[in-house]
Amino acid sequence: MAVSNSGDETGAIPVPADIAERIDVIAVSRHVSRDCAMADLLQDAITEYEQRRESFLDLAGHFQKSTDPTETEQLRGELAQMIFGD
């Protein structure tokens, strides 16, 4: 994992106690420091966010180009599911 060398490499991120405990459990199970576990979790979250965003944009583009009413309705439902959940 690459580390940024742009100024302040570390920063205090306040987290609720229950989240801090979960991070500690993850760090222990991975045999890494709390900071390393947090960095890994943040990287995983960013990657997941980017993947979901790309999927959404692909689906929205397909919806926009659709001319079939049945397909359009299906895509509308899929978009609503992505936006609003269950």
Secondary structure, DSSP 8 states (H G I E B T S, - for coil): -----SS---------HHHHHHHHHHHHHHT--HHHHHHHHHHHHHHHHHHHHHHHHHHHHHHHH---HHHHHHHHHHHHHHHH--
